[in-house]
């Protein structure tokens, strides 16, 4: 029973001695947590301001909570300075406090060791200075690699060129291209030090990709545009680049020949007995070079019906919405003077797709007319217009 009373008295004394220290430690922990949370918000604010300024918008104001958190932390650190002093050592000759109802046995206290001078408490400003020096040292250790410089230059040049041409890009190509650029930008931003001038330029690519996505009509989700985005960027970039390459490969593949062989004598006889008589169109019939329909999907039955209705053999160069770059080979044929006349089926194409074809016909002096969606009335009007364009030139040449 005497031992239990002694232990209870010691535990009570321990709680009394520890309470000021535990209170100050709890206050310091709360101050550190509050400062860390507010500091993170302030860092996010400064990063967001970089993007807002690049977009021409007003930056976010400074956080007043940061100063309060700093003051609270300094106050808590100052309070700790009095609690970590060594506790006074009881002299061997000092009387042992009495414990009621039982007094503990007297013991000889050990000889105290010499006290070491207490180091001075670092100020909050000194701690911030040390942190800044450590961050600067780490940034110096992270040097930019030559291959990262090369990749950064390539990306900056690519996004600059895309600003001028994105409206002519088909959405099926523009979407994976923007995704590849966003992912590759994220890769470089993780490698290049934040204080490097290339990092500042690469930061501007992210909002630019977002703007091109909106103005280019891309509906697909582009990963990496949100602040703090994370992902498997190398695999995303590689997959997106493969999609772009496949699109270009499909677009560069020459379309299958749509030239229809001359009709047999039986079909000519059947056509002559048909209800419709062929229009004269003498200048079109004298053309040695092909008459070409450009646009939409190739429909063999339409080629047959055109011959039966007008008595003209025509070719068809397909250009659908999923393969707008098929206009490239057609423009090459026009500029090389390999076509006699062109009927542009603009009803199947966007304006930015058929405009270059019309310009190529104009500069290469190839007669051209619009045929909408290849209806009978539209084609009859187009053939008449081509006949008028050919007549003066043929007569003048004669």
C-alpha positions as CSV (number, residue, x, y, z in Angstrom):
1,X,0.0,0.0,0.0
2,X,2.8,2.4,0.7
3,X,4.3,1.8,-2.7
4,X,0.9,2.5,-4.4
5,X,0.6,5.8,-2.6
6,X,4.1,6.8,-3.6
7,X,3.4,6.0,-7.3
8,X,0.1,7.9,-7.2
9,X,1.8,10.9,-5.8
10,X,4.6,10.7,-8.4
11,X,2.0,10.4,-11.2
12,X,0.1,13.5,-10.0
13,X,3.4,15.4,-9.8
14,X,4.3,14.3,-13.3
15,X,1.0,15.5,-14.7
16,X,1.4,18.9,-13.1
17,X,5.0,19.2,-14.4
18,X,4.1,18.1,-18.0
19,X,0.9,20.1,-18.5
20,X,2.5,23.5,-19.4
21,X,4.8,21.6,-21.9
22,X,2.0,19.6,-23.5
23,X,-0.2,22.7,-23.8
24,X,2.6,24.6,-25.6
25,X,3.3,21.6,-27.9
26,X,-0.4,21.3,-28.8
27,X,-0.4,25.0,-29.6
28,X,2.8,24.7,-31.7
29,X,1.4,21.8,-33.6
30,X,-1.8,23.7,-34.4
31,X,0.2,26.7,-35.5
32,X,2.4,24.5,-37.8
33,X,-0.7,22.9,-39.4
34,X,-2.4,26.2,-39.9
35,X,0.7,27.7,-41.4
36,X,1.2,24.8,-43.8
37,X,-2.4,24.9,-45.0
38,X,-2.4,28.7,-45.6
39,X,1.1,28.5,-47.2
40,X,-0.2,25.9,-49.7
41,X,-3.1,28.1,-50.6
42,X,-0.8,31.0,-51.2
43,X,1.5,28.9,-53.4
44,X,-1.5,27.8,-55.5
45,X,-2.6,31.5,-55.7
46,X,0.8,32.5,-57.1
47,X,0.8,29.7,-59.6
48,X,-2.7,30.5,-60.7
49,X,-1.7,34.2,-61.1
50,X,0.9,33.1,-63.6
51,X,-1.7,31.6,-65.8
52,X,-4.2,34.4,-65.2
53,X,-1.6,37.1,-66.2
54,X,-0.7,35.0,-69.3
55,X,-4.5,35.1,-70.3
56,X,-4.7,38.8,-69.7
57,X,-6.9,38.6,-66.5
58,X,-6.5,40.2,-63.1
59,X,-4.4,38.3,-60.6
60,X,-5.8,37.0,-57.3
61,X,-5.2,39.2,-54.2
62,X,-2.8,38.2,-51.5
63,X,-4.1,36.1,-48.6
64,X,-4.4,38.0,-45.3
65,X,-4.6,34.7,-43.5
66,X,-0.9,34.1,-44.3
67,X,0.3,36.9,-42.1
68,X,-2.0,35.8,-39.3
69,X,-0.7,32.2,-39.6
70,X,2.9,33.5,-39.5
71,X,2.2,35.6,-36.4
72,X,0.5,32.6,-34.7
73,X,3.4,30.4,-35.5
74,X,6.0,32.9,-34.2
75,X,3.9,33.3,-31.0
76,X,3.8,29.5,-30.5
77,X,7.5,29.2,-31.1
78,X,8.3,31.9,-28.6
79,X,6.1,30.2,-26.0
80,X,8.0,27.0,-26.4
81,X,11.3,28.7,-25.5
82,X,10.4,28.9,-21.8
83,X,9.2,25.3,-21.7
84,X,12.3,23.6,-23.0
85,X,14.6,25.0,-20.3
86,X,16.2,22.3,-18.1
87,X,14.1,21.6,-15.0
88,X,15.8,22.8,-11.8
89,X,17.8,20.0,-10.1
90,X,17.0,19.3,-6.5
91,X,20.0,19.7,-4.3
92,X,21.0,16.6,-2.3
93,X,20.6,18.5,0.9
94,X,17.1,19.7,0.0
95,X,14.3,18.1,2.0
96,X,12.1,15.6,0.3
97,X,8.5,16.8,0.1
98,X,6.2,15.0,2.4
99,X,3.5,12.9,0.9
100,X,0.3,12.3,2.9
101,X,-0.5,10.0,4.4
102,X,2.7,8.0,3.8
103,X,6.1,9.7,3.3
104,X,8.4,8.0,0.8
105,X,11.8,6.7,1.9
106,X,14.7,9.1,1.7
107,X,17.1,8.5,-1.2
108,X,20.4,10.1,-2.0
109,X,20.1,12.1,-5.2
110,X,22.8,11.6,-7.8
111,X,25.3,14.3,-8.4
112,X,24.0,16.6,-11.2
113,X,26.1,16.8,-14.4
114,X,27.3,20.2,-15.4
115,X,24.7,22.1,-17.5
116,X,25.6,22.9,-21.1
117,X,24.8,26.4,-22.4
118,X,21.4,26.4,-24.2
119,X,21.7,27.3,-27.9
120,X,19.8,30.4,-29.0
121,X,16.4,29.8,-30.5
122,X,16.3,30.5,-34.3
123,X,13.9,33.2,-35.3
124,X,11.1,32.7,-37.8
125,X,12.9,34.9,-40.3
126,X,16.0,32.8,-39.9
127,X,14.0,29.7,-40.6
128,X,12.5,31.2,-43.7
129,X,16.0,32.3,-44.9
130,X,17.3,28.8,-44.4
131,X,14.4,27.3,-46.3
132,X,15.0,29.7,-49.2
133,X,18.7,28.8,-49.3
134,X,17.8,25.1,-49.3
135,X,15.4,25.6,-52.2
136,X,17.9,27.5,-54.2
137,X,20.5,24.8,-53.6
138,X,18.1,22.2,-54.8
139,X,17.2,24.2,-57.9
140,X,20.9,24.6,-58.8
141,X,21.3,20.8,-58.5
142,X,18.5,20.3,-61.1
143,X,20.1,21.3,-64.3
144,X,18.2,21.2,-67.6
145,X,19.2,18.4,-70.0
146,X,20.1,19.2,-73.6
147,X,17.4,16.9,-74.9
148,X,14.8,18.7,-72.8
149,X,15.9,22.0,-74.4
150,X,15.4,20.4,-77.9
151,X,12.0,19.0,-77.0
152,X,10.9,22.4,-75.5
153,X,11.9,24.2,-78.7
154,X,10.0,21.7,-80.8
155,X,6.9,22.0,-78.7
156,X,7.0,25.8,-78.7
157,X,7.4,25.8,-82.5
158,X,4.6,23.3,-83.0
159,X,2.1,25.2,-80.9
160,X,3.0,28.4,-82.6
161,X,2.4,26.9,-86.0
162,X,-0.8,25.3,-84.8
163,X,-2.2,28.7,-83.8
164,X,-2.2,29.7,-87.5
165,X,-3.5,26.4,-89.0
166,X,-5.8,24.8,-86.3
167,X,-8.9,26.0,-88.1
168,X,-8.0,23.9,-91.2
169,X,-7.4,20.8,-89.1
170,X,-10.0,18.2,-89.0
171,X,-11.3,17.5,-85.5
172,X,-10.3,13.9,-85.7
173,X,-6.7,15.0,-86.1
174,X,-6.8,18.1,-84.0
175,X,-8.1,16.3,-80.9
176,X,-5.2,13.7,-80.5
177,X,-2.7,16.4,-81.6
178,X,-3.7,18.7,-78.7
179,X,-3.7,15.8,-76.3
180,X,-0.1,14.9,-77.3
181,X,1.1,18.5,-76.9
182,X,-0.5,18.8,-73.5
183,X,1.0,15.5,-72.3
184,X,4.5,16.3,-73.6
185,X,4.3,19.7,-72.0
186,X,3.5,18.1,-68.7
187,X,6.5,15.8,-69.1
188,X,8.9,18.7,-69.7
189,X,7.4,20.8,-66.8
190,X,8.3,17.9,-64.4
191,X,11.9,17.8,-65.7
192,X,12.8,21.4,-66.2
193,X,13.4,23.6,-63.1
194,X,10.6,26.0,-62.4
195,X,12.8,29.1,-62.4
196,X,14.2,28.3,-65.9
197,X,12.9,30.6,-68.7
198,X,11.8,27.6,-70.8
199,X,9.5,26.5,-67.9
200,X,7.8,29.9,-68.0
201,X,7.2,29.5,-71.8
202,X,6.0,25.9,-71.5
203,X,3.4,27.0,-68.8
204,X,1.8,29.2,-71.5
205,X,1.2,26.2,-73.8
206,X,-1.4,24.7,-71.4
207,X,-4.0,27.6,-71.7
208,X,-3.2,27.9,-75.4
209,X,-4.2,24.2,-75.9
210,X,-7.4,24.9,-74.0
211,X,-8.2,27.8,-76.3
212,X,-7.5,25.9,-79.5
213,X,-9.6,23.0,-78.2
214,X,-12.6,25.4,-77.7
215,X,-12.2,27.3,-81.0
216,X,-11.4,24.2,-83.0
217,X,-14.6,22.5,-82.0
218,X,-12.9,19.6,-80.2
219,X,-15.5,17.8,-77.9
220,X,-13.1,15.1,-76.6
221,X,-11.7,15.5,-73.1
222,X,-8.0,16.7,-73.1
223,X,-6.2,15.5,-70.1
224,X,-3.6,17.8,-68.5
225,X,-5.3,21.2,-68.9
226,X,-6.5,21.4,-65.3
227,X,-4.2,22.8,-62.6
228,X,-2.2,20.1,-60.8
229,X,-3.1,17.4,-63.3
230,X,-1.4,14.1,-63.0
231,X,-1.3,11.1,-65.3
232,X,0.9,8.6,-67.2
233,X,2.0,11.3,-69.6
234,X,4.6,9.3,-71.7
235,X,2.0,6.7,-72.6
236,X,-0.7,9.3,-73.3
237,X,1.7,11.3,-75.5
238,X,2.8,8.2,-77.4
239,X,-0.7,6.9,-78.0
240,X,-1.9,10.4,-79.2
241,X,1.0,10.8,-81.6
242,X,0.2,7.4,-83.1
243,X,-3.4,8.5,-83.7
244,X,-2.1,11.6,-85.5
245,X,0.3,9.6,-87.7
246,X,-2.5,7.1,-88.6
247,X,-4.8,9.9,-89.6
248,X,-2.1,11.4,-91.8
249,X,-1.3,8.0,-93.3
250,X,-5.0,7.4,-94.1
251,X,-5.3,10.9,-95.6
252,X,-2.2,10.5,-97.8
253,X,-3.4,7.2,-99.2
254,X,-4.5,7.8,-102.8
255,X,-8.3,7.1,-103.2
256,X,-9.3,4.1,-105.3
257,X,-9.8,4.9,-108.9
258,X,-13.3,5.9,-109.6
259,X,-13.0,6.1,-113.4
260,X,-15.8,4.2,-115.0
261,X,-15.0,2.3,-118.2
262,X,-16.9,3.4,-121.3
263,X,-20.4,1.9,-121.5
264,X,-21.0,-1.0,-123.7
265,X,-23.0,-0.7,-127.0
266,X,-25.9,-2.3,-125.3
267,X,-26.0,0.4,-122.6
268,X,-25.7,3.1,-125.2
269,X,-28.6,1.7,-127.1
270,X,-30.6,1.5,-123.9
271,X,-29.7,5.0,-123.0
272,X,-30.8,6.3,-126.4
273,X,-34.1,4.7,-126.0
274,X,-34.5,6.2,-122.5
275,X,-37.1,8.8,-121.7
276,X,-34.4,11.5,-121.4
277,X,-32.5,12.8,-124.4
278,X,-28.9,13.8,-123.8
279,X,-28.1,17.5,-123.9
280,X,-25.8,18.7,-126.6
281,X,-22.8,20.0,-124.5
282,X,-20.4,19.9,-127.5
283,X,-17.4,21.4,-125.7
284,X,-17.7,19.1,-122.7
285,X,-17.9,16.1,-125.0
286,X,-14.8,17.2,-126.9
287,X,-12.7,17.2,-123.7
288,X,-9.8,14.7,-123.8
289,X,-9.1,15.1,-120.1
290,X,-11.5,13.8,-117.4
291,X,-14.5,15.6,-116.0
292,X,-14.2,15.2,-112.2
293,X,-16.8,15.3,-109.4
294,X,-15.0,16.3,-106.2
295,X,-16.5,15.8,-102.7
296,X,-18.7,13.4,-100.7
297,X,-18.5,9.6,-100.8
298,X,-18.0,7.7,-104.1
299,X,-21.4,6.2,-105.3
300,X,-21.0,3.9,-108.3
301,X,-24.7,4.1,-109.1
302,X,-24.5,7.8,-109.4
303,X,-21.8,7.6,-112.0
304,X,-24.0,5.3,-114.1
305,X,-27.1,7.6,-113.7
306,X,-25.0,10.6,-114.8
307,X,-24.1,8.8,-118.0
308,X,-27.6,7.7,-118.6
309,X,-29.0,11.2,-118.0
310,X,-26.3,13.3,-119.7
311,X,-24.2,10.9,-121.8
312,X,-20.9,12.0,-120.0
313,X,-18.3,9.8,-118.5
314,X,-17.1,11.4,-115.2
315,X,-14.7,10.4,-112.4
316,X,-15.4,10.9,-108.7
317,X,-12.8,12.0,-106.2
318,X,-14.2,11.3,-102.7
319,X,-13.7,13.8,-99.9
320,X,-15.8,13.1,-96.8
321,X,-15.8,14.7,-93.4
322,X,-13.5,12.0,-91.9
323,X,-10.8,12.5,-94.5
324,X,-10.5,16.2,-95.4
325,X,-6.8,15.8,-96.4
326,X,-7.8,13.8,-99.4
327,X,-8.0,17.2,-101.1
328,X,-4.2,17.2,-101.4
329,X,-3.9,14.7,-104.3
330,X,-6.8,16.5,-106.1
331,X,-5.1,19.9,-105.8
332,X,-2.0,18.3,-107.2
333,X,-3.9,16.9,-110.3
334,X,-5.5,20.3,-110.8
335,X,-2.2,22.2,-110.7
336,X,-0.6,19.7,-113.1
337,X,-3.3,20.4,-115.7
338,X,-4.5,16.8,-115.7
339,X,-8.2,17.5,-115.5
340,X,-10.5,18.9,-118.1
341,X,-13.2,20.3,-115.7
342,X,-14.2,20.0,-112.1
343,X,-17.6,20.0,-110.5
344,X,-17.3,20.8,-106.8
345,X,-19.9,19.1,-104.6
346,X,-19.7,21.7,-101.9
347,X,-22.8,20.4,-100.2
348,X,-20.7,17.5,-98.8
349,X,-17.8,19.6,-97.5
350,X,-17.0,22.3,-95.1
351,X,-16.0,25.7,-96.5
352,X,-12.4,25.4,-95.4
353,X,-12.2,22.0,-97.3
354,X,-13.4,23.1,-100.7
355,X,-12.1,26.6,-100.7
356,X,-8.4,25.5,-101.5
357,X,-9.8,23.4,-104.4
358,X,-11.7,26.3,-105.9
359,X,-8.6,28.5,-105.6
360,X,-6.4,25.9,-107.3
361,X,-8.9,25.7,-110.2
362,X,-8.9,29.5,-110.5
363,X,-5.1,29.9,-110.5
364,X,-4.6,26.8,-112.8
365,X,-7.3,27.9,-115.3
366,X,-9.3,24.7,-114.9
367,X,-13.0,25.2,-115.5
368,X,-15.0,24.6,-112.3
369,X,-18.7,24.7,-111.3
370,X,-20.6,24.0,-108.1
371,X,-22.8,20.9,-108.0
372,X,-24.2,21.0,-104.4
373,X,-24.9,17.4,-103.6
374,X,-24.9,15.9,-107.1
375,X,-28.7,16.2,-107.6
376,X,-30.0,16.0,-111.2
377,X,-30.9,19.7,-111.3
378,X,-27.6,20.8,-109.7
379,X,-25.6,18.7,-112.1
380,X,-27.5,20.0,-115.1
381,X,-26.8,23.6,-114.0
382,X,-23.1,22.7,-113.4
383,X,-22.7,21.2,-116.9
384,X,-24.3,24.2,-118.5
385,X,-21.9,26.5,-116.6
386,X,-18.9,24.5,-117.7
387,X,-20.1,24.5,-121.3
388,X,-20.2,28.3,-121.2
389,X,-16.7,28.5,-119.7
390,X,-15.3,26.2,-122.3
391,X,-17.0,27.7,-125.3
392,X,-15.1,31.1,-125.4
393,X,-11.8,29.4,-124.8
394,X,-12.3,26.9,-127.6
395,X,-13.5,29.4,-130.1
396,X,-10.8,31.9,-129.2
397,X,-8.2,29.2,-129.7
398,X,-9.6,28.4,-133.1
